């Protein structure tokens, strides 16, 4: 597996809280939830990386 990229992400506290609650509801870490949400957005935009689906 390729090395994961690291980024600094600044979030509005309300957005962070909403993502944290969503992550807890889905039993994911906040990091995994952000990646999941980004993959959903990529799917909707028809821009899946290398044909991968957010369902993987």
N, CA, C and O atoms as a GROMACS GRO file, in nm:
protein
  224
    1UNK      N    1   0.083  -0.118   0.000
    1UNK     CA    2   0.000   0.000   0.000
    1UNK      C    3   0.088   0.125   0.000
    1UNK      O    4   0.190   0.129   0.069
    2UNK      N    5   0.050   0.224  -0.076
    2UNK     CA    6   0.124   0.349  -0.082
    2UNK      C    7   0.117   0.422   0.052
    2UNK      O    8   0.022   0.408   0.128
    3UNK      N    9   0.221   0.500   0.078
    3UNK     CA   10   0.223   0.579   0.201
    3UNK      C   11   0.110   0.681   0.200
    3UNK      O   12   0.084   0.744   0.097
    4UNK      N   13   0.043   0.698   0.312
    4UNK     CA   14  -0.068   0.794   0.324
    4UNK      C   15  -0.013   0.935   0.329
    4UNK      O   16   0.092   0.959   0.389
    5UNK      N   17  -0.082   1.027   0.267
    5UNK     CA   18  -0.045   1.168   0.268
    5UNK      C   19  -0.094   1.232   0.397
    5UNK      O   20  -0.201   1.199   0.448
    6UNK      N   21  -0.014   1.323   0.450
    6UNK     CA   22  -0.051   1.397   0.570
    6UNK      C   23  -0.078   1.541   0.531
    6UNK      O   24  -0.003   1.601   0.454
    7UNK      N   25  -0.188   1.597   0.586
    7UNK     CA   26  -0.221   1.736   0.559
    7UNK      C   27  -0.265   1.804   0.689
    7UNK      O   28  -0.310   1.739   0.783
    8UNK      N   29  -0.250   1.934   0.691
    8UNK     CA   30  -0.303   2.013   0.801
    8UNK      C   31  -0.438   2.066   0.754
    8UNK      O   32  -0.448   2.124   0.646
    9UNK      N   33  -0.541   2.046   0.833
    9UNK     CA   34  -0.676   2.088   0.796
    9UNK      C   35  -0.733   2.174   0.908
    9UNK      O   36  -0.744   2.129   1.022
   10UNK      N   37  -0.768   2.296   0.875
   10UNK     CA   38  -0.831   2.385   0.972
   10UNK      C   39  -0.981   2.379   0.950
   10UNK      O   40  -1.029   2.399   0.839
   11UNK      N   41  -1.055   2.352   1.057
   11UNK     CA   42  -1.200   2.340   1.048
   11UNK      C   43  -1.268   2.436   1.144
   11UNK      O   44  -1.216   2.467   1.252
   12UNK      N   45  -1.382   2.483   1.103
   12UNK     CA   46  -1.470   2.557   1.193
   12UNK      C   47  -1.507   2.462   1.307
   12UNK      O   48  -1.537   2.345   1.280
   13UNK      N   49  -1.508   2.507   1.429
   13UNK     CA   50  -1.540   2.418   1.541
   13UNK      C   51  -1.675   2.347   1.527
   13UNK      O   52  -1.688   2.231   1.566
   14UNK      N   53  -1.775   2.414   1.471
   14UNK     CA   54  -1.906   2.351   1.453
   14UNK      C   55  -1.899   2.238   1.350
   14UNK      O   56  -1.965   2.135   1.366
   15UNK      N   57  -1.818   2.257   1.246
   15UNK     CA   58  -1.800   2.152   1.144
   15UNK      C   59  -1.728   2.033   1.208
   15UNK      O   60  -1.766   1.918   1.186
   16UNK      N   61  -1.625   2.062   1.287
   16UNK     CA   62  -1.552   1.954   1.355
   16UNK      C   63  -1.645   1.874   1.447
   16UNK      O   64  -1.642   1.751   1.448
   17UNK      N   65  -1.727   1.945   1.522
   17UNK     CA   66  -1.820   1.878   1.613
   17UNK      C   67  -1.919   1.790   1.537
   17UNK      O   68  -1.949   1.678   1.580
   18UNK      N   69  -1.969   1.839   1.424
   18UNK     CA   70  -2.064   1.761   1.343
   18UNK      C   71  -1.996   1.637   1.285
   18UNK      O   72  -2.055   1.529   1.283
   19UNK      N   73  -1.873   1.652   1.239
   19UNK     CA   74  -1.799   1.537   1.185
   19UNK      C   75  -1.769   1.437   1.296
   19UNK      O   76  -1.779   1.316   1.276
   20UNK      N   77  -1.733   1.488   1.413
   20UNK     CA   78  -1.703   1.399   1.526
   20UNK      C   79  -1.826   1.318   1.566
   20UNK      O   80  -1.814   1.199   1.595
   21UNK      N   81  -1.944   1.381   1.567
   21UNK     CA   82  -2.066   1.308   1.601
   21UNK      C   83  -2.098   1.204   1.494
   21UNK      O   84  -2.133   1.091   1.526
   22UNK      N   85  -2.085   1.243   1.367
   22UNK     CA   86  -2.108   1.151   1.255
   22UNK      C   87  -2.012   1.033   1.264
   22UNK      O   88  -2.052   0.918   1.246
   23UNK      N   89  -1.885   1.060   1.294
   23UNK     CA   90  -1.785   0.955   1.307
   23UNK      C   91  -1.822   0.859   1.420
   23UNK      O   92  -1.813   0.737   1.404
   24UNK      N   93  -1.862   0.913   1.533
   24UNK     CA   94  -1.901   0.829   1.647
   24UNK      C   95  -2.023   0.743   1.612
   24UNK      O   96  -2.029   0.625   1.649
   25UNK      N   97  -2.119   0.801   1.541
   25UNK     CA   98  -2.238   0.726   1.500
   25UNK      C   99  -2.201   0.609   1.408
   25UNK      O  100  -2.264   0.504   1.412
   26UNK      N  101  -2.099   0.630   1.323
   26UNK     CA  102  -2.056   0.528   1.226
   26UNK      C  103  -1.940   0.442   1.277
   26UNK      O  104  -1.887   0.359   1.203
   27UNK      N  105  -1.901   0.462   1.404
   27UNK     CA  106  -1.790   0.388   1.466
   27UNK      C  107  -1.660   0.403   1.387
   27UNK      O  108  -1.588   0.306   1.364
   28UNK      N  109  -1.632   0.528   1.345
   28UNK     CA  110  -1.509   0.559   1.273
   28UNK      C  111  -1.433   0.666   1.350
   28UNK      O  112  -1.489   0.736   1.434
   29UNK      N  113  -1.303   0.677   1.319
   29UNK     CA  114  -1.227   0.790   1.371
   29UNK      C  115  -1.268   0.915   1.292
   29UNK      O  116  -1.327   0.904   1.185
   30UNK      N  117  -1.236   1.031   1.346
   30UNK     CA  118  -1.265   1.155   1.274
   30UNK      C  119  -1.189   1.156   1.142
   30UNK      O  120  -1.244   1.196   1.039
   31UNK      N  121  -1.064   1.114   1.143
   31UNK     CA  122  -0.984   1.109   1.021
   31UNK      C  123  -1.050   1.020   0.915
   31UNK      O  124  -1.062   1.059   0.799
   32UNK      N  125  -1.092   0.901   0.956
   32UNK     CA  126  -1.157   0.809   0.862
   32UNK      C  127  -1.289   0.867   0.811
   32UNK      O  128  -1.325   0.846   0.696
   33UNK      N  129  -1.360   0.938   0.897
   33UNK     CA  130  -1.488   0.998   0.856
   33UNK      C  131  -1.466   1.109   0.754
   33UNK      O  132  -1.543   1.122   0.659
   34UNK      N  133  -1.362   1.189   0.773
   34UNK     CA  134  -1.331   1.294   0.676
   34UNK      C  135  -1.296   1.232   0.542
   34UNK      O  136  -1.341   1.279   0.438
   35UNK      N  137  -1.215   1.126   0.543
   35UNK     CA  138  -1.180   1.059   0.417
   35UNK      C  139  -1.305   1.000   0.352
   35UNK      O  140  -1.320   1.008   0.230
   36UNK      N  141  -1.392   0.940   0.431
   36UNK     CA  142  -1.517   0.884   0.379
   36UNK      C  143  -1.601   0.993   0.312
   36UNK      O  144  -1.653   0.974   0.202
   37UNK      N  145  -1.614   1.109   0.381
   37UNK     CA  146  -1.693   1.219   0.325
   37UNK      C  147  -1.630   1.273   0.197
   37UNK      O  148  -1.701   1.306   0.102
   38UNK      N  149  -1.498   1.281   0.193
   38UNK     CA  150  -1.431   1.326   0.071
   38UNK      C  151  -1.453   1.227  -0.044
   38UNK      O  152  -1.474   1.268  -0.158
   39UNK      N  153  -1.448   1.097  -0.012
   39UNK     CA  154  -1.473   0.996  -0.117
   39UNK      C  155  -1.617   1.004  -0.168
   39UNK      O  156  -1.641   0.988  -0.288
   40UNK      N  157  -1.714   1.028  -0.078
   40UNK     CA  158  -1.852   1.047  -0.122
   40UNK      C  159  -1.864   1.165  -0.217
   40UNK      O  160  -1.930   1.157  -0.321
   41UNK      N  161  -1.798   1.275  -0.182
   41UNK     CA  162  -1.801   1.394  -0.267
   41UNK      C  163  -1.735   1.366  -0.402
   41UNK      O  164  -1.784   1.412  -0.505
   42UNK      N  165  -1.625   1.292  -0.402
   42UNK     CA  166  -1.559   1.255  -0.528
   42UNK      C  167  -1.650   1.167  -0.613
   42UNK      O  168  -1.657   1.184  -0.735
   43UNK      N  169  -1.718   1.072  -0.550
   43UNK     CA  170  -1.814   0.986  -0.622
   43UNK      C  171  -1.922   1.071  -0.689
   43UNK      O  172  -1.952   1.053  -0.807
   44UNK      N  173  -1.980   1.163  -0.613
   44UNK     CA  174  -2.088   1.247  -0.664
   44UNK      C  175  -2.040   1.336  -0.779
   44UNK      O  176  -2.118   1.368  -0.869
   45UNK      N  177  -1.914   1.376  -0.774
   45UNK     CA  178  -1.859   1.463  -0.879
   45UNK      C  179  -1.804   1.383  -0.997
   45UNK      O  180  -1.758   1.440  -1.096
   46UNK      N  181  -1.811   1.249  -0.986
   46UNK     CA  182  -1.758   1.164  -1.093
   46UNK      C  183  -1.607   1.170  -1.103
   46UNK      O  184  -1.551   1.157  -1.212
   47UNK      N  185  -1.541   1.188  -0.991
   47UNK     CA  186  -1.396   1.203  -0.988
   47UNK      C  187  -1.328   1.100  -0.897
   47UNK      O  188  -1.234   1.134  -0.825
   48UNK      N  189  -1.376   0.977  -0.899
   48UNK     CA  190  -1.318   0.872  -0.816
   48UNK      C  191  -1.171   0.853  -0.849
   48UNK      O  192  -1.134   0.848  -0.966
   49UNK      N  193  -1.086   0.843  -0.747
   49UNK     CA  194  -0.944   0.817  -0.774
   49UNK      C  195  -0.925   0.672  -0.821
   49UNK      O  196  -0.961   0.578  -0.750
   50UNK      N  197  -0.869   0.656  -0.939
   50UNK     CA  198  -0.837   0.524  -0.993
   50UNK      C  199  -0.957   0.430  -0.994
   50UNK      O  200  -0.942   0.310  -0.977
   51UNK      N  201  -1.078   0.485  -1.013
   51UNK     CA  202  -1.197   0.404  -1.024
   51UNK      C  203  -1.245   0.343  -0.894
   51UNK      O  204  -1.336   0.260  -0.895
   52UNK      N  205  -1.187   0.382  -0.780
   52UNK     CA  206  -1.229   0.327  -0.651
   52UNK      C  207  -1.358   0.392  -0.606
   52UNK      O  208  -1.383   0.509  -0.632
   53UNK      N  209  -1.440   0.315  -0.538
   53UNK     CA  210  -1.567   0.364  -0.485
   53UNK      C  211  -1.554   0.391  -0.337
   53UNK      O  212  -1.468   0.332  -0.270
   54UNK      N  213  -1.637   0.480  -0.284
   54UNK     CA  214  -1.636   0.508  -0.140
   54UNK      C  215  -1.685   0.389  -0.059
   54UNK      O  216  -1.670   0.386   0.063
   55UNK      N  217  -1.745   0.292  -0.126
   55UNK     CA  218  -1.798   0.174  -0.058
   55UNK      C  219  -1.687   0.076  -0.020
   55UNK      O  220  -1.714  -0.021   0.051
   56UNK      N  221  -1.563   0.097  -0.066
   56UNK     CA  222  -1.453   0.004  -0.037
   56UNK      C  223  -1.400   0.022   0.101
   56UNK      O  224  -1.307  -0.048   0.142
   0.00000   0.00000   0.00000
